[in-house]
Amino acid sequence: MAGLYIASDRRGSGRTALTAGIATLLEAQGFPVRVAKPLYLREATGPQDDTDGADYRHLGLDLPGATIAVTPQDLRDGLRGPLQDRIKASLPGGLPEGKVTILEGLPGVNPSDPVARASAELAALLDTRVIVVAPFTPELQAESLTRAHQLFGNRLLGIVINGVGRHQAHWARTTLASEIQDQGVLVLGVIPEDRRLMGIRVRDIAQELHGELLQGEERADALVEHLMLGANVLDDSTLYFQQRAHKAVLVRGDRPDIQMGALATPTACLVLTAGKDPVQYVQYEAEQEGVPLIRVSQPTLQAAEALNGLLARARFDHPHKLERYQELLRQHLTWEPIRRALSG
């Protein structure tokens, strides 16, 4: 069976999500599958570690061999002999017969970009078909994506457009997709934006705010999809907090009235701000409802600002995210060209 190489037009496009989603769904369809990531692109002064390896483990997937860290400078002259040898050595058994290997590749589709050219060389070295994933923006143009055909040639299986907002979905599925396909590139899917994919763990909140998890360690991996501020409550707090589930509520630690209102609704955690301790009956109610309590020193608005930044850089690293992305791919990805390419 052939390998499938997941590239992207830029960083942060959803390569890990698409790699894991396609791999697990193909496995469910009866394909023997493994996932690999030969190269990790880092900045010259950035950290060596590839956090995607941990992300895959959180999703229940293991990467074979060691992912090789490279910088854009390392790829300036393409994949040379020693690097090619290291890539092959990082994939025990190569791409074995009878098994589909889904590989997370490199970002970039501009043929003038050395990293993009190295990406094409990597797909050729491993003899794979290629899917390019691109995040949707209102400025996205067909020409910027169809450059992928210049780069990968006939290896290119198609394009996946990721994270399309509800109000842009019709335009993306009709006008944009038609413009891309008029230039001979297949659009395999237009995947909607989904709030769950932007979620963060309760423990991520505590870590980001240098807070103390007072109770609820057993629920620290629960996924938080929304932030709500206790400071916004004007009338009945329960009615206000009922608007969202899977939420973190940020509220001063000395406002038990608002905290109890939040605990009467589905809540992932309470973030008690301004360094204030909760009263005993709030602790008891939170324990009964299984809601973690995090105490932080920052005022409410400052903590919320920090957490908005954390949501913006959320990683694809939670089983519930994979479950939701699988649902989206079942509904919005055209599978037949993929199955045909992998079986041929």
CORQUIPE-V565019 format. One record per residue. N is the residue number from 1. RES is the residue in one letter. PSI is psi in whole degrees, 0 to 359 (none if undefined). BURIAL is 1 if it has 9 or more other ideal C-beta (glycine too) atoms within 8 Angstrom, else 0. D_FIRST is the distance of its C-alpha to the first C-alpha in whole Angstrom. Layout:
N_RES_PSI_BURIAL_D_FIRST, N_RES_PSI_BURIAL_D_FIRST
This chain:
1_M_152_1_0, 2_A_163_1_4, 3_G_161_1_7, 4_L_125_1_10, 5_Y_122_1_13, 6_I_107_1_16, 7_A_180_1_19, 8_S_165_1_23, 9_D_346_1_26, 10_R_175_1_28, 11_R_156_0_28, 12_G_28_0_29, 13_S_342_1_27, 14_G_27_1_24, 15_R_316_1_21, 16_T_316_1_21, 17_A_313_1_22, 18_L_320_1_19, 19_T_308_1_17, 20_A_320_1_18, 21_G_312_1_19, 22_I_318_1_15, 23_A_311_1_14, 24_T_327_1_16, 25_L_323_1_16, 26_L_320_1_13, 27_E_320_1_13, 28_A_336_0_16, 29_Q_3_0_15, 30_G_1_0_13, 31_F_132_1_9, 32_P_122_0_9, 33_V_146_1_10, 34_R_157_1_12, 35_V_142_1_14, 36_A_158_1_15, 37_K_92_1_18, 38_P_319_1_19, 39_L_145_1_22, 40_Y_121_1_25, 41_L_121_1_27, 42_R_159_1_31, 43_E_157_0_34, 44_A_327_0_36, 45_T_8_0_39, 46_G_179_0_36, 47_P_150_0_35, 48_Q_330_0_33, 49_D_141_0_31, 50_D_104_1_28, 51_T_343_0_29, 52_D_330_1_25, 53_G_316_1_25, 54_A_323_0_27, 55_D_314_1_26, 56_Y_321_1_23, 57_R_321_1_25, 58_H_332_1_27, 59_L_359_1_24, 60_G_19_0_23, 61_L_138_1_20, 62_D_138_0_20, 63_L_130_1_19, 64_P_149_0_18, 65_G_194_1_20, 66_A_131_0_23, 67_T_133_1_23, 68_I_123_1_25, 69_A_128_1_28, 70_V_154_1_28, 71_T_163_1_31, 72_P_325_1_31, 73_Q_323_0_34, 74_D_332_0_31, 75_L_7_1_29, 76_R_322_0_32, 77_D_17_0_31, 78_G_193_1_27, 79_L_101_1_24, 80_R_172_0_27, 81_G_304_0_26, 82_P_319_0_27, 83_L_320_1_25, 84_Q_317_1_22, 85_D_320_0_22, 86_R_322_1_23, 87_I_313_1_20, 88_K_321_1_18, 89_A_336_0_20, 90_S_349_1_20, 91_L_87_1_16, 92_P_123_0_16, 93_G_7_0_14, 94_G_220_0_12, 95_L_94_1_9, 96_P_145_0_8, 97_E_145_0_6, 98_G_5_0_5, 99_K_138_1_6, 100_V_127_1_6, 101_T_121_1_8, 102_I_119_1_11, 103_L_129_1_14, 104_E_123_1_17, 105_G_208_1_19, 106_L_160_1_22, 107_P_156_1_25, 108_G_133_1_26, 109_V_1_1_25, 110_N_118_0_29, 111_P_342_1_28, 112_S_354_0_31, 113_D_123_0_30, 114_P_324_1_29, 115_V_318_1_27, 116_A_319_1_25, 117_R_320_1_25, 118_A_326_1_24, 119_S_316_1_21, 120_A_321_1_20, 121_E_322_1_20, 122_L_317_1_18, 123_A_321_1_15, 124_A_319_0_16, 125_L_320_1_16, 126_L_357_1_12, 127_D_59_0_11, 128_T_162_1_10, 129_R_162_1_11, 130_V_135_1_14, 131_I_133_1_16, 132_V_127_1_20, 133_V_137_1_22, 134_A_133_1_26, 135_P_141_1_29, 136_F_136_1_31, 137_T_156_0_35, 138_P_339_0_37, 139_E_359_0_37, 140_L_132_1_34, 141_Q_151_0_34, 142_A_320_1_31, 143_E_324_0_32, 144_S_336_1_31, 145_L_326_1_27, 146_T_350_1_27, 147_R_338_1_27, 148_A_329_1_23, 149_H_324_1_23, 150_Q_323_0_25, 151_L_311_1_23, 152_F_348_1_20, 153_G_220_0_20, 154_N_353_0_17, 155_R_336_1_15, 156_L_120_1_17, 157_L_322_1_15, 158_G_183_1_18, 159_I_142_1_21, 160_V_126_1_22, 161_I_124_1_26, 162_N_147_1_27, 163_G_47_1_30, 164_V_124_1_32, 165_G_157_1_35, 166_R_321_0_37, 167_H_344_0_39, 168_Q_357_1_37, 169_A_315_1_34, 170_H_315_0_35, 171_W_318_0_36, 172_A_320_1_32, 173_R_338_1_31, 174_T_285_0_33, 175_T_304_0_34, 176_L_313_1_32, 177_A_321_1_29, 178_S_319_0_31, 179_E_321_1_32, 180_I_314_1_28, 181_Q_333_1_27, 182_D_338_0_30, 183_Q_16_1_28, 184_G_16_0_25, 185_V_127_1_23, 186_L_133_1_21, 187_V_111_1_23, 188_L_336_1_20, 189_G_151_1_23, 190_V_105_1_26, 191_I_126_1_26, 192_P_154_1_30, 193_E_144_1_32, 194_D_132_1_32, 195_R_325_0_35, 196_R_327_1_33, 197_L_345_1_31, 198_M_6_1_34, 199_G_162_1_35, 200_I_158_1_36, 201_R_155_1_37, 202_V_317_1_41, 203_R_332_1_41, 204_D_322_1_39, 205_I_312_1_43, 206_A_318_1_45, 207_Q_316_0_43, 208_E_322_1_44, 209_L_6_1_47, 210_H_42_0_48, 211_G_173_1_49, 212_E_124_0_50, 213_L_103_1_48, 214_L_325_1_51, 215_Q_159_1_50, 216_G_25_1_46, 217_E_325_0_44, 218_E_345_0_42, 219_R_16_1_41, 220_A_345_1_41, 221_D_6_0_37, 222_A_147_1_38, 223_L_131_1_36, 224_V_122_1_39, 225_E_338_1_38, 226_H_153_1_42, 227_L_135_1_45, 228_M_142_1_48, 229_L_127_1_52, 230_G_336_1_55, 231_A_343_1_57, 232_N_357_0_56, 233_V_124_1_58, 234_L_323_0_61, 235_D_239_0_62, 236_D_113_0_60, 237_S_328_1_57, 238_T_317_1_55, 239_L_320_0_55, 240_Y_312_1_54, 241_F_343_1_51, 242_Q_347_0_50, 243_Q_337_0_48, 244_R_143_1_45, 245_A_174_0_43, 246_H_47_1_41, 247_K_155_1_43, 248_A_130_1_45, 249_V_123_1_49, 250_L_120_1_51, 251_V_146_1_55, 252_R_141_1_57, 253_G_343_1_58, 254_D_26_0_61, 255_R_71_1_61, 256_P_333_1_60, 257_D_315_0_61, 258_I_322_1_58, 259_Q_319_1_56, 260_M_325_1_57, 261_G_320_1_56, 262_A_320_1_52, 263_L_344_1_52, 264_A_359_0_53, 265_T_163_1_50, 266_P_114_0_46, 267_T_134_1_46, 268_A_324_1_43, 269_C_159_1_46, 270_L_129_1_49, 271_V_109_1_50, 272_L_112_1_54, 273_T_173_1_55, 274_A_19_1_58, 275_G_19_0_58, 276_K_139_1_59, 277_D_146_0_59, 278_P_154_1_58, 279_V_164_0_61, 280_Q_320_0_61, 281_Y_335_0_60, 282_V_317_1_58, 283_Q_316_1_56, 284_Y_313_0_57, 285_E_320_1_55, 286_A_320_1_52, 287_E_318_1_52, 288_Q_323_0_52, 289_E_355_0_49, 290_G_36_0_47, 291_V_118_1_47, 292_P_148_1_47, 293_L_128_1_50, 294_I_125_1_49, 295_R_128_1_53, 296_V_156_1_52, 297_S_337_0_55, 298_Q_152_1_54, 299_P_163_0_56, 300_T_310_1_54, 301_L_323_0_54, 302_Q_318_0_53, 303_A_320_1_50, 304_A_320_1_49, 305_E_317_0_48, 306_A_320_1_46, 307_L_330_1_44, 308_N_321_1_43, 309_G_323_0_42, 310_L_318_1_40, 311_L_323_1_38, 312_A_336_0_38, 313_R_27_0_35, 314_A_144_1_34, 315_R_160_0_30, 316_F_86_1_27, 317_D_26_0_28, 318_H_136_1_29, 319_P_326_0_27, 320_H_329_1_29, 321_K_317_1_28, 322_L_318_1_25, 323_E_316_0_26, 324_R_320_1_27, 325_Y_326_1_25, 326_Q_317_1_22, 327_E_317_0_25, 328_L_319_1_25, 329_L_323_1_22, 330_R_321_0_22, 331_Q_327_0_25, 332_H_0_1_24, 333_L_136_1_21, 334_T_110_1_19, 335_W_332_0_16, 336_E_315_0_15, 337_P_327_1_14, 338_I_311_1_12, 339_R_320_1_10, 340_R_317_0_10, 341_A_323_1_9, 342_L_337_1_6, 343_S_346_0_6, 344_G_none_0_7
